Amino acid sequence: MITYREANAFDLPVFVSLDKELFPYSPWSASQYKEEFSSPTRHFVVALDQAENIVGYAGVFAPGEAEADVLTVGVVPSHRGKGIAKALMALITDWANTQGSTAMMLEVKTDNTDAIGLYESLGYSKLNVRKDYFGAGLDAQVMRLELS
């Protein structure tokens, strides 16, 4: 069984460790996460397995009555395909909605077809491609979801 909760400062080392594993081309540092966690316009959630280990996480920047930006979404490989990313996206989207966000924006590697498929299933539209967004030769698909 997977449970979900708001992330807290004690989760920072796990976020940094998982980022290195899941996003080796552009992991966030501890100081980057610490800065993001300290802002009231950012919200992070985690997915926990039965042993209370973090197996997924997501974060959003929602500055109010404007577009929100999905900051990160990650699920450990052993737990993919179980609906965890979808649930995490629902949690951060709901939070952004409560902040008055008008839309959700995100960037995903163009070769991450599983994630792009998930985002499309959630109603996201492809907007454009940003060349070298994640590093040399690592392009990003920009996607958007209108919120009501």
C-alpha positions as CSV (number, residue, x, y, z in Angstrom):
1,M,0.0,0.0,0.0
2,I,1.2,3.5,-0.9
3,T,0.5,6.5,1.3
4,Y,1.0,10.2,0.6
5,R,1.9,13.2,2.7
6,E,3.4,16.6,2.5
7,A,7.2,16.6,2.4
8,N,9.2,18.1,5.2
9,A,12.8,19.2,5.9
10,F,13.7,15.7,7.1
11,D,13.0,14.4,3.6
12,L,15.7,16.7,2.0
13,P,18.5,14.1,2.1
14,V,16.2,11.5,0.4
15,F,15.2,14.0,-2.3
16,V,18.9,14.8,-3.0
17,S,19.8,11.1,-3.1
18,L,16.9,10.2,-5.3
19,D,17.5,13.1,-7.7
20,K,21.0,11.8,-8.3
21,E,19.6,8.4,-9.2
22,L,16.6,9.5,-11.2
23,F,17.9,12.7,-12.8
24,P,21.7,12.2,-13.1
25,Y,21.8,14.7,-16.0
26,S,20.5,17.6,-13.8
27,P,20.1,16.7,-10.1
28,W,19.2,19.4,-7.6
29,S,21.6,20.1,-4.8
30,A,20.7,20.1,-1.1
31,S,20.9,23.9,-1.0
32,Q,18.5,24.1,-4.0
33,Y,16.0,21.9,-2.3
34,K,16.4,23.7,1.0
35,E,15.7,27.0,-0.8
36,E,12.6,25.6,-2.6
37,F,11.3,24.0,0.7
38,S,11.5,27.4,2.5
39,S,9.2,29.2,0.1
40,P,5.4,29.4,0.8
41,T,4.8,29.4,-3.0
42,R,6.3,25.9,-3.3
43,H,4.7,22.6,-2.3
44,F,6.2,19.1,-2.2
45,V,4.6,15.8,-1.6
46,V,6.0,12.3,-1.1
47,A,4.8,8.7,-1.7
48,L,5.7,6.2,1.0
49,D,5.8,2.4,0.8
50,Q,4.6,0.1,3.6
51,A,8.1,0.5,5.3
52,E,7.7,4.3,5.2
53,N,10.4,4.7,2.6
54,I,10.0,7.5,0.1
55,V,9.3,5.9,-3.3
56,G,8.2,9.0,-5.1
57,Y,8.0,12.7,-4.8
58,A,6.7,15.8,-6.6
59,G,6.9,19.6,-6.2
60,V,5.2,22.6,-7.7
61,F,5.7,26.4,-7.7
62,A,2.4,28.2,-7.5
63,P,2.7,31.9,-7.2
64,G,-1.0,32.6,-7.0
65,E,-3.2,33.8,-9.8
66,A,-0.7,32.8,-12.5
67,E,0.7,29.7,-14.1
68,A,2.1,27.1,-11.8
69,D,5.3,25.2,-12.7
70,V,5.8,21.6,-11.9
71,L,9.3,21.6,-10.4
72,T,9.9,17.8,-10.2
73,V,8.2,14.5,-10.3
74,G,10.1,11.2,-9.6
75,V,9.3,7.6,-8.8
76,V,11.9,5.0,-8.0
77,P,12.1,2.4,-10.8
78,S,10.8,-0.5,-8.7
79,H,7.5,1.3,-8.1
80,R,6.8,2.7,-11.6
81,G,3.6,1.7,-13.4
82,K,1.6,1.6,-10.2
83,G,-0.2,5.0,-10.4
84,I,2.2,6.8,-8.0
85,A,3.2,9.6,-10.4
86,K,-0.5,10.1,-11.3
87,A,-1.4,10.4,-7.7
88,L,1.5,12.8,-6.9
89,M,0.5,15.0,-9.9
90,A,-3.1,15.1,-8.6
91,L,-1.9,16.3,-5.2
92,I,0.3,19.1,-6.5
93,T,-2.4,20.1,-9.1
94,D,-5.0,20.3,-6.3
95,W,-2.7,22.4,-4.2
96,A,-1.9,24.7,-7.1
97,N,-5.7,25.1,-7.7
98,T,-6.2,26.2,-4.1
99,Q,-3.5,28.8,-4.7
100,G,-5.5,30.3,-7.6
101,S,-3.2,28.9,-10.4
102,T,-4.6,29.3,-13.9
103,A,-2.6,26.5,-15.5
104,M,0.1,24.0,-14.9
105,M,3.4,24.0,-16.9
106,L,6.1,21.4,-17.0
107,E,9.2,20.4,-19.0
108,V,10.0,16.7,-19.6
109,K,12.8,15.0,-21.5
110,T,11.6,14.5,-25.1
111,D,12.7,10.8,-24.9
112,N,10.7,10.1,-21.7
113,T,7.7,8.7,-23.5
114,D,6.2,7.1,-20.4
115,A,6.0,10.5,-18.6
116,I,4.7,12.3,-21.7
117,G,2.0,9.7,-22.0
118,L,1.1,10.2,-18.4
119,Y,0.9,13.9,-18.7
120,E,-1.2,13.7,-21.9
121,S,-3.6,11.3,-20.1
122,L,-3.9,14.0,-17.4
123,G,-4.9,16.6,-20.0
124,Y,-1.6,18.3,-20.7
125,S,-1.0,19.6,-24.2
126,K,2.4,19.7,-25.9
127,L,3.4,23.3,-26.6
128,N,7.0,23.3,-27.9
129,V,10.5,21.8,-27.5
130,R,13.3,23.6,-25.7
131,K,16.6,22.5,-27.1
132,D,19.3,21.5,-24.6
133,Y,17.1,22.3,-21.6
134,F,18.5,19.5,-19.5
135,G,22.0,19.8,-20.9
136,A,23.7,19.4,-24.3
137,G,21.5,17.2,-26.5
138,L,18.9,16.8,-23.8
139,D,15.8,18.5,-25.1
140,A,12.6,19.2,-23.1
141,Q,9.0,18.9,-24.2
142,V,7.1,21.8,-22.8
143,M,3.5,20.9,-21.7
144,R,0.6,22.8,-20.3
145,L,-2.7,22.0,-18.5
146,E,-5.4,24.6,-18.2
147,L,-7.0,24.8,-14.7
148,S,-10.6,25.8,-14.1
